[in-house]
Amino acid sequence: MEFFCYHRDRPGSTPLRTRMVEEHWSYMDQFAAGMIARGPTFTSDGTLTGSVHILNLPDPTAARAFAFDEPGYQAGAYRDVLLRRWHNALGRTMWDVGGGRPDANRYLVLGFTPDPAVDGPDLPVGDDLIACGPLLSDDGSLVLGAAVLLGASDPDEARGILAADCYTEVEVHQWRPGGRPS
């Protein structure tokens, strides 16, 4: 089963996250084989705002353990966690994607539907997509939104990837691919 996990930083937690980076990477190393995408979100001045992990796990119980046993979460670095079943609509990982447009920044775009539904809005298509899929209920039967990682020239272009009339709220976060440096 695929899951989308977004740990949102508690304001002022960047020094704590920086001190804990090796603990975070060591924890994530245990899940490397199942990773579809990962990486931090941040503000325009580089301040960390969250951490994205999209991965395969056996079931919702394992996903909850993954999210809440994460060392930064245990230490209080995060204010909350968005954890949802997800479906890899592109069928690939972030490591399968080329460099993209040279002028592109990378973004996480989250869209939340007005009501849970069996069929959600059409997902975007395009060469700039890195990862894309619906946010689903725990049992996978209802669409609650969408999560997209993509390259775009600016936040407005990134926001436009999701049809505004299909979502009650759309969030755009600067993102970069993450993981242990080689």
C-alpha positions in Angstrom: 0.0 0.0 0.0 1.2 3.5 -0.8 1.1 6.3 1.7 1.7 10.1 1.7 3.2 11.5 4.9 3.8 15.2 5.4 5.3 16.2 8.8 4.7 20.0 9.2 7.3 21.8 11.2 6.6 23.5 14.4 7.6 27.2 14.1 11.2 27.6 15.2 12.1 23.9 15.0 14.8 24.2 12.3 17.7 24.1 14.9 16.2 21.0 16.4 15.8 19.4 13.0 19.3 20.3 12.0 20.7 18.7 15.1 18.7 15.5 14.4 19.4 15.1 10.7 21.5 12.0 11.2 18.8 10.4 13.4 16.2 11.2 10.8 18.3 9.8 7.9 19.1 6.7 9.9 15.4 6.1 10.6 14.5 6.7 6.9 17.3 4.3 5.8 15.1 1.5 7.1 12.4 2.5 4.6 14.6 3.3 1.6 13.5 0.3 -0.5 9.8 1.5 -0.4 10.4 5.2 -1.0 8.6 6.8 -3.9 9.6 10.4 -3.1 11.0 12.3 -0.2 12.3 15.7 0.7 11.9 18.9 2.8 9.6 21.8 2.2 10.9 25.3 3.0 10.2 29.0 2.7 11.8 31.3 0.1 14.6 32.1 2.7 15.3 28.4 3.1 13.6 27.9 6.5 12.3 24.4 6.8 8.6 24.0 7.0 8.0 20.3 6.7 9.2 16.9 5.4 7.5 14.8 2.7 7.7 11.0 2.4 5.7 9.0 -0.1 6.3 5.3 0.3 5.0 1.7 0.3 4.1 0.2 3.6 2.2 -3.0 4.5 -0.9 -1.4 6.0 -2.3 1.7 7.8 -0.9 0.5 11.2 2.6 0.4 9.7 2.1 3.9 8.2 1.1 5.3 11.5 4.1 3.8 13.2 6.3 5.2 10.4 4.9 8.7 10.9 4.8 8.8 14.7 8.0 6.9 15.5 10.0 9.3 13.3 12.7 10.8 15.6 11.8 14.5 14.8 8.2 13.8 15.6 9.2 12.1 18.9 11.4 15.1 19.7 8.7 17.7 19.0 10.0 19.2 15.8 6.6 18.8 14.0 3.3 20.5 14.8 1.2 18.0 12.9 1.2 15.1 10.4 -0.9 14.6 7.3 -0.9 10.9 6.7 -3.1 9.5 3.9 -3.3 6.4 1.7 -2.1 7.4 -1.7 -2.0 5.9 -5.2 1.1 6.4 -7.4 -0.7 7.5 -10.6 2.7 7.9 -12.4 4.0 4.4 -11.4 7.5 5.7 -10.8 9.7 7.1 -8.1 11.4 10.6 -8.0 14.7 8.9 -8.9 13.2 7.8 -12.2 12.6 11.4 -13.3 15.2 13.4 -15.3 16.4 16.9 -14.4 13.3 18.6 -15.8 13.2 22.2 -17.1 16.3 24.2 -16.2 14.2 27.2 -15.0 11.9 25.1 -12.8 11.7 25.2 -9.1 10.2 22.2 -7.3 6.9 22.3 -5.4 4.6 20.2 -3.3 1.0 21.0 -4.2 -1.8 19.7 -1.9 -5.4 19.9 -2.9 -8.3 19.0 -0.6 -11.7 18.1 -2.1 -14.9 19.6 -0.7 -16.4 16.2 0.2 -15.0 12.7 0.2 -16.0 10.9 -3.0 -15.6 7.6 -4.8 -14.3 9.4 -7.9 -12.1 12.4 -7.4 -11.1 15.1 -9.8 -8.9 14.2 -12.8 -5.2 14.2 -11.8 -2.8 16.4 -13.8 -0.6 15.1 -16.5 2.6 16.5 -17.9 6.3 16.2 -18.2 7.0 18.4 -15.1 5.3 15.9 -12.7 7.7 14.1 -10.3 5.0 12.3 -8.3 1.2 12.5 -8.4 -1.7 10.8 -6.8 -4.9 11.1 -4.9 -5.1 11.4 -1.1 -7.3 8.6 0.0 -9.3 7.4 3.0 -7.7 4.8 5.2 -9.5 2.0 3.4 -8.7 3.5 0.0 -12.3 3.8 -1.1 -12.7 7.6 -1.0 -10.8 10.4 -2.6 -10.0 13.3 -0.2 -7.7 15.3 -2.3 -4.5 15.1 -4.3 -0.7 15.4 -3.6 1.6 16.4 -6.5 5.4 17.0 -6.6 6.4 19.0 -9.7 8.7 21.4 -11.4 7.3 24.8 -12.1 8.6 28.3 -12.7 6.8 29.8 -9.7 4.2 29.0 -7.0 1.3 30.3 -9.2 2.2 28.0 -12.0 2.5 25.1 -9.5 -0.9 26.0 -8.0 -2.5 25.9 -11.4 -1.7 22.2 -11.8 -4.9 21.4 -9.8 -8.2 22.6 -11.1 -9.3 25.4 -8.7 -13.0 24.6 -9.0 -12.4 21.0 -7.8 -10.7 21.8 -4.5 -11.7 23.8 -1.5 -8.1 24.4 -0.5 -4.9 24.2 -2.4 -1.5 24.5 -0.6 1.8 25.2 -2.4 5.1 24.5 -0.7 8.6 24.8 -2.1 10.2 21.4 -2.1 13.4 19.7 -3.0 14.3 16.0 -3.4 15.8 14.7 -0.2 17.6 11.9 1.4 21.0 11.1 2.6 23.7 12.8 0.6 25.8 10.4 -1.5 
